[in-house]
Amino acid sequence: MTNSISYDHFPGDPFKQLQPVDETKGAAEVLKWAYDSFGDSIVYACSFGAEGIVLVDLISKVKENARVVFLDTGVHFKETYELIDKVKEKYPKLQIEMKKPSLTIDEQSEKYGPALWERNPNQCCYLRKVKPLEEVLTGVPAWISGLRREQSPIRSKTDFINKDDRFKSLKVCPLIHWTWDDVWSYIRLNGLPYNELHDQGYPSIGCQPCTFPTGSLEDSREGRWSGFDKTECGLHGRE
């Protein structure tokens, strides 16, 4: 295992000049570098969306027993949990951890009032997603995310390897050059399981109370936090 860069010593994305021509648009090369560099220490924080399924499959080809963490907020769709069961069956050697918040939904309601997501979704996201990921990434040198540049203006500047000041770690984003069509072509070509809600007009799937169908499978985050000026949960930059 070699580790030439870190959060404290980050000269920049070593793949900055890479112009990938392979079928994975650089993802396979970046993942191999990541696991060669950080070994068992790197964590993949997976939401099990369409991009997540692609990355699970690509990661399994590089490190079949990789650590995968799902932020189990307790308010995900049943279809999401059903998909995770299918992934566990297909990739039995992956170490999939269901990371729960310190507060149950009832405890959160007692402390902050019921349905916090309806009044202050940023605080709810912090309690149920950001804080748990902080706990997971404490002392972790690098983590993997499925961000793609075309997803939103916030994500358009994402590099393959990023200095993540939010979690004091390196954030590895292998899919930055992938389009929405690329994601689905890979899923269908490889016969991968995916969340059935995608077939019901949900392009981006998060917690049930804050995720709504847009009526199409076009790449969009419009169905997240409807009625709020919010498109990110806080894991990828400060809101």
DOMI-810436 format. One record per residue (C-alpha): residue number from 0; residue in one letter; z, x, y. Coordinates in Angstrom, 2 decimals. Each point is the difference from the previous one (the first is absolute). Layout:
+-----+-----+---------+---------+---------+
|   n | res |      pz |      px |      py |
+-----+-----+---------+---------+---------+
| NUM |   a |       Z |       X |       Y |
...
+-----+-----+---------+---------+---------+
END
This chain:
+-----+-----+---------+---------+---------+
|   n | res |      pz |      px |      py |
+-----+-----+---------+---------+---------+
|   0 |   m |    0.00 |    0.00 |    0.00 |
|   1 |   t |   -0.96 |    1.34 |    3.44 |
|   2 |   n |    1.32 |   -1.33 |    3.28 |
|   3 |   s |   -1.50 |    1.62 |    3.08 |
|   4 |   i |    0.76 |   -2.72 |    2.54 |
|   5 |   s |    2.96 |   -2.26 |    0.71 |
|   6 |   y |    1.30 |   -2.35 |    2.68 |
|   7 |   d |    1.70 |    2.91 |    1.77 |
|   8 |   h |   -3.01 |    2.28 |   -0.45 |
|   9 |   f |   -3.10 |   -2.11 |    0.60 |
|  10 |   p |   -2.97 |    1.84 |    1.50 |
|  11 |   g |   -2.18 |   -3.08 |   -0.44 |
|  12 |   d |   -1.94 |   -1.87 |   -2.65 |
|  13 |   p |   -1.43 |    2.63 |   -2.39 |
|  14 |   f |   -2.82 |   -2.46 |   -0.75 |
|  15 |   k |   -0.88 |   -0.59 |    3.67 |
|  16 |   q |   -3.49 |    1.45 |   -0.42 |
|  17 |   l |   -0.64 |   -1.54 |   -3.41 |
|  18 |   q |   -3.15 |   -2.07 |   -0.14 |
|  19 |   p |    0.34 |   -1.56 |   -3.45 |
|  20 |   v |   -3.13 |   -0.82 |   -1.95 |
|  21 |   d |    1.59 |   -0.89 |   -3.34 |
|  22 |   e |    0.32 |   -3.59 |   -1.18 |
|  23 |   t |    3.69 |   -0.14 |    0.96 |
|  24 |   k |   -0.73 |    1.14 |    3.58 |
|  25 |   g |    2.47 |    2.84 |   -0.30 |
|  26 |   a |    2.83 |   -2.01 |   -1.55 |
|  27 |   a |   -0.04 |    1.79 |   -3.35 |
|  28 |   e |    0.05 |    3.45 |    1.65 |
|  29 |   v |    2.82 |   -0.96 |    2.37 |
|  30 |   l |    2.11 |   -1.49 |   -2.78 |
|  31 |   k |   -0.43 |    3.09 |   -2.17 |
|  32 |   w |    1.07 |    2.16 |    2.93 |
|  33 |   a |    3.01 |   -2.26 |    0.66 |
|  34 |   y |    1.32 |    0.11 |   -3.55 |
|  35 |   d |   -0.76 |    3.72 |   -0.35 |
|  36 |   s |    1.93 |    0.58 |    3.23 |
|  37 |   f |    2.98 |   -2.31 |   -0.48 |
|  38 |   g |    0.12 |   -0.82 |   -3.71 |
|  39 |   d |    2.69 |   -2.51 |   -0.97 |
|  40 |   s |    1.35 |   -0.09 |    3.56 |
|  41 |   i |   -2.80 |   -2.09 |    1.51 |
|  42 |   v |    0.38 |   -3.79 |    0.07 |
|  43 |   y |   -2.68 |   -2.68 |    0.13 |
|  44 |   a |    1.26 |   -3.01 |    1.98 |
|  45 |   c |   -2.20 |   -2.77 |   -1.39 |
|  46 |   s |   -0.33 |   -3.56 |    1.28 |
|  47 |   f |   -2.28 |   -0.94 |   -2.92 |
|  48 |   g |   -2.72 |   -1.27 |    2.28 |
|  49 |   a |   -3.64 |    0.77 |   -0.74 |
|  50 |   e |    0.27 |    3.56 |    1.32 |
|  51 |   g |    3.19 |    0.44 |   -1.99 |
|  52 |   i |   -1.71 |   -0.82 |   -3.26 |
|  53 |   v |   -2.74 |    2.54 |    0.73 |
|  54 |   l |    2.57 |    2.69 |    0.76 |
|  55 |   v |    2.05 |   -0.79 |   -3.10 |
|  56 |   d |   -3.10 |    0.56 |   -2.11 |
|  57 |   l |   -1.01 |    3.21 |    1.82 |
|  58 |   i |    3.55 |    1.37 |   -0.13 |
|  59 |   s |    0.32 |   -0.74 |   -3.71 |
|  60 |   k |   -2.98 |    2.30 |   -0.60 |
|  61 |   v |    1.78 |    2.86 |    1.80 |
|  62 |   k |    3.62 |   -0.59 |   -1.03 |
|  63 |   e |    0.55 |   -2.72 |   -2.59 |
|  64 |   n |    3.78 |   -0.06 |    0.49 |
|  65 |   a |   -0.06 |   -0.07 |    3.81 |
|  66 |   r |    2.84 |   -1.67 |    1.88 |
|  67 |   v |   -1.06 |   -3.30 |    1.56 |
|  68 |   v |    2.35 |   -2.01 |    2.23 |
|  69 |   f |   -0.44 |   -3.68 |    0.86 |
|  70 |   l |    2.08 |   -1.36 |    2.88 |
|  71 |   d |    1.34 |   -3.14 |   -1.65 |
|  72 |   t |    1.05 |   -2.08 |    2.98 |
|  73 |   g |    0.94 |   -2.95 |   -2.20 |
|  74 |   v |   -2.51 |   -2.29 |    1.72 |
|  75 |   h |   -3.29 |    1.14 |   -1.51 |
|  76 |   f |   -2.48 |   -2.40 |   -1.61 |
|  77 |   k |    0.39 |   -0.64 |   -3.73 |
|  78 |   e |   -3.59 |    1.23 |   -0.37 |
|  79 |   t |    1.09 |    3.40 |    1.33 |
|  80 |   y |    2.75 |    0.32 |   -2.60 |
|  81 |   e |   -2.40 |   -1.14 |   -2.71 |
|  82 |   l |   -2.46 |    2.72 |    1.07 |
|  83 |   i |    2.71 |    2.67 |   -0.18 |
|  84 |   d |    0.72 |   -1.06 |   -3.59 |
|  85 |   k |   -3.70 |    0.42 |   -0.82 |
|  86 |   v |   -0.06 |    3.45 |    1.61 |
|  87 |   k |    3.07 |    1.08 |   -1.97 |
|  88 |   e |   -1.76 |   -1.07 |   -3.19 |
|  89 |   k |   -3.26 |    1.78 |    0.89 |
|  90 |   y |    1.69 |    3.22 |    1.18 |
|  91 |   p |    3.15 |    0.23 |   -2.12 |
|  92 |   k |    0.81 |    3.59 |    0.97 |
|  93 |   l |    0.15 |   -0.65 |    3.74 |
|  94 |   q |    3.56 |   -0.05 |    1.30 |
|  95 |   i |   -0.03 |   -3.25 |    2.01 |
|  96 |   e |    3.20 |   -0.61 |    1.97 |
|  97 |   m |    0.82 |   -3.38 |    1.56 |
|  98 |   k |    1.92 |    1.02 |    3.13 |
|  99 |   k |    2.12 |   -2.82 |    1.38 |
| 100 |   p |    1.67 |   -0.27 |    3.44 |
| 101 |   s |    3.76 |    0.40 |    0.26 |
| 102 |   l |    0.32 |   -3.66 |    1.01 |
| 103 |   t |   -1.09 |   -2.93 |   -2.14 |
| 104 |   i |   -1.80 |   -2.85 |    1.77 |
| 105 |   d |    3.23 |   -2.02 |   -0.01 |
| 106 |   e |    2.00 |    2.90 |    1.40 |
| 107 |   q |   -2.60 |    0.57 |    2.69 |
| 108 |   s |    0.08 |   -3.70 |    0.91 |
| 109 |   e |    3.78 |    0.07 |    0.25 |
| 110 |   k |   -0.04 |    3.06 |    2.29 |
| 111 |   y |   -3.11 |   -0.63 |    2.11 |
| 112 |   g |   -0.69 |   -3.71 |   -0.46 |
| 113 |   p |   -2.45 |   -1.74 |   -2.36 |
| 114 |   a |   -3.72 |    0.81 |   -0.08 |
| 115 |   l |    0.30 |    3.08 |    2.18 |
| 116 |   w |   -3.74 |    0.58 |   -0.47 |
| 117 |   e |   -0.68 |   -3.12 |    2.07 |
| 118 |   r |    2.05 |    1.19 |    2.99 |
| 119 |   n |   -0.11 |    3.79 |   -0.12 |
| 120 |   p |   -2.53 |    1.29 |   -2.54 |
| 121 |   n |    0.36 |    3.58 |    1.23 |
| 122 |   q |    3.70 |    0.02 |   -0.84 |
| 123 |   c |   -0.68 |   -1.66 |   -3.36 |
| 124 |   c |   -2.65 |    2.61 |   -0.82 |
| 125 |   y |    2.40 |    2.75 |    0.96 |
| 126 |   l |    2.77 |   -1.32 |   -2.22 |
| 127 |   r |   -2.15 |   -0.83 |   -3.01 |
| 128 |   k |   -2.75 |    2.65 |    0.12 |
| 129 |   v |    0.50 |    2.84 |    2.46 |
| 130 |   k |    3.65 |    0.74 |   -0.75 |
| 131 |   p |   -0.52 |   -0.06 |   -3.79 |
| 132 |   l |   -2.95 |    2.39 |    0.35 |
| 133 |   e |    2.17 |    2.26 |    2.17 |
| 134 |   e |    2.43 |    0.15 |   -2.91 |
| 135 |   v |   -2.79 |    0.76 |   -2.48 |
| 136 |   l |   -1.53 |    2.74 |    2.16 |
| 137 |   t |    3.22 |    1.78 |    0.95 |
| 138 |   g |   -0.58 |    3.61 |   -1.01 |
| 139 |   v |   -3.50 |   -0.79 |   -1.33 |
| 140 |   p |   -2.61 |    2.50 |    1.29 |
| 141 |   a |   -3.01 |   -2.32 |   -0.21 |
| 142 |   w |   -1.02 |   -3.56 |   -0.76 |
| 143 |   i |   -3.30 |   -1.75 |   -0.70 |
| 144 |   s |   -1.35 |   -3.03 |    1.83 |
| 145 |   g |   -3.15 |   -2.09 |   -0.35 |
| 146 |   l |   -0.91 |   -0.10 |    3.70 |
| 147 |   r |   -3.70 |   -0.19 |    0.86 |
| 148 |   r |   -1.47 |    0.79 |    3.41 |
| 149 |   e |   -2.02 |   -3.19 |    0.28 |
| 150 |   q |    3.04 |   -2.26 |   -0.47 |
| 151 |   s |    1.20 |   -0.05 |    3.61 |
| 152 |   p |    0.00 |    1.96 |    3.28 |
| 153 |   i |    3.46 |    1.36 |   -0.86 |
| 154 |   r |   -1.31 |    1.41 |   -3.29 |
| 155 |   s |   -3.36 |    1.27 |    1.28 |
| 156 |   k |    1.36 |    3.48 |    0.83 |
| 157 |   t |    1.65 |    0.55 |   -3.39 |
| 158 |   d |   -0.74 |    3.34 |   -1.69 |
| 159 |   f |    0.20 |    0.90 |   -3.68 |
| 160 |   i |    3.27 |    1.86 |    0.63 |
| 161 |   n |    2.21 |   -1.17 |    2.87 |
| 162 |   k |    3.28 |    1.10 |    1.52 |
| 163 |   d |    2.15 |   -3.12 |   -0.28 |
| 164 |   d |    2.66 |    0.09 |    2.69 |
| 165 |   r |    1.30 |   -3.41 |   -1.06 |
| 166 |   f |    1.19 |    1.25 |   -3.40 |
| 167 |   k |    0.13 |    3.76 |    0.68 |
| 168 |   s |   -2.50 |    0.61 |   -2.79 |
| 169 |   l |   -3.70 |    0.57 |   -0.58 |
| 170 |   k |   -2.08 |   -3.12 |   -0.54 |
| 171 |   v |   -2.98 |    0.41 |   -2.30 |
| 172 |   c |   -2.77 |   -2.59 |    0.48 |
| 173 |   p |   -2.79 |    0.58 |   -2.53 |
| 174 |   l |   -2.04 |   -3.13 |    0.84 |
| 175 |   i |   -0.62 |    0.53 |    3.72 |
| 176 |   h |   -3.80 |   -0.02 |   -0.39 |
| 177 |   w |   -0.14 |   -2.98 |   -2.37 |
| 178 |   t |   -1.41 |   -3.33 |    1.16 |
| 179 |   w |    1.18 |   -3.39 |   -1.18 |
| 180 |   d |   -3.18 |   -0.23 |   -2.07 |
| 181 |   d |    0.77 |    3.41 |   -1.55 |
| 182 |   v |    3.42 |   -1.26 |   -1.08 |
| 183 |   w |   -1.35 |   -3.09 |   -1.71 |
| 184 |   s |   -2.93 |    1.81 |   -1.56 |
| 185 |   y |    2.44 |    2.42 |   -1.62 |
| 186 |   i |    2.25 |   -2.82 |   -1.22 |
| 187 |   r |   -2.88 |   -1.90 |   -1.56 |
| 188 |   l |   -1.78 |    3.05 |   -1.41 |
| 189 |   n |    3.17 |    1.10 |   -1.76 |
| 190 |   g |    1.22 |   -3.45 |   -1.00 |
| 191 |   l |    3.34 |    0.45 |    1.75 |
| 192 |   p |    2.59 |   -2.78 |    0.32 |
| 193 |   y |    0.57 |   -1.29 |    3.53 |
| 194 |   n |    2.02 |   -2.63 |    1.82 |
| 195 |   e |   -1.52 |   -3.44 |   -0.65 |
| 196 |   l |    0.80 |   -1.02 |    3.58 |
| 197 |   h |   -2.95 |    2.12 |    1.12 |
| 198 |   d |   -2.21 |   -2.64 |   -1.62 |
| 199 |   q |    1.71 |   -2.67 |    2.11 |
| 200 |   g |   -0.82 |    1.45 |    3.42 |
| 201 |   y |    2.85 |    2.47 |    0.39 |
| 202 |   p |   -1.49 |    3.39 |    1.02 |
| 203 |   s |    3.37 |    1.65 |    0.75 |
| 204 |   i |    3.04 |   -1.02 |   -2.03 |
| 205 |   g |    3.61 |    0.63 |    0.95 |
| 206 |   c |    3.13 |   -2.14 |   -0.06 |
| 207 |   q |   -0.60 |   -3.69 |   -0.67 |
| 208 |   p |    1.51 |   -1.41 |    3.25 |
| 209 |   c |   -2.12 |    2.31 |    2.17 |
| 210 |   t |   -3.34 |    0.00 |   -1.84 |
| 211 |   f |   -2.66 |   -2.66 |    0.45 |
| 212 |   p |   -3.55 |   -0.48 |   -1.27 |
| 213 |   t |   -2.85 |    0.69 |    2.41 |
| 214 |   g |   -2.54 |   -1.90 |   -2.07 |
| 215 |   s |   -2.00 |    3.04 |   -1.01 |
| 216 |   l |    0.30 |    3.35 |   -1.72 |
| 217 |   e |   -1.28 |    1.89 |    3.02 |
| 218 |   d |    2.10 |    3.04 |    0.89 |
| 219 |   s |    2.61 |   -1.31 |    2.43 |
| 220 |   r |    3.70 |    0.02 |    0.81 |
| 221 |   e |   -0.28 |   -3.26 |    1.96 |
| 222 |   g |    1.89 |   -1.86 |   -2.70 |
| 223 |   r |    3.16 |    2.05 |    0.55 |
| 224 |   w |    2.80 |   -1.25 |    2.29 |
| 225 |   s |   -2.01 |   -2.92 |    1.37 |
| 226 |   g |    1.20 |   -0.98 |    3.47 |
| 227 |   f |    1.42 |    3.43 |    0.81 |
| 228 |   d |   -1.53 |    2.99 |    1.77 |
| 229 |   k |    0.55 |    2.05 |   -3.14 |
| 230 |   t |   -2.33 |    1.52 |   -2.60 |
| 231 |   e |    2.24 |    2.74 |   -1.45 |
| 232 |   c |    3.34 |   -0.18 |   -1.80 |
| 233 |   g |    1.20 |    3.27 |    1.52 |
| 234 |   l |   -0.68 |    2.37 |   -2.88 |
| 235 |   h |   -3.02 |    1.52 |    1.75 |
| 236 |   g |    1.13 |    0.86 |    3.51 |
| 237 |   r |    2.41 |   -1.60 |    2.41 |
| 238 |   e |   -0.72 |   -3.50 |    1.25 |
+-----+-----+---------+---------+---------+
END
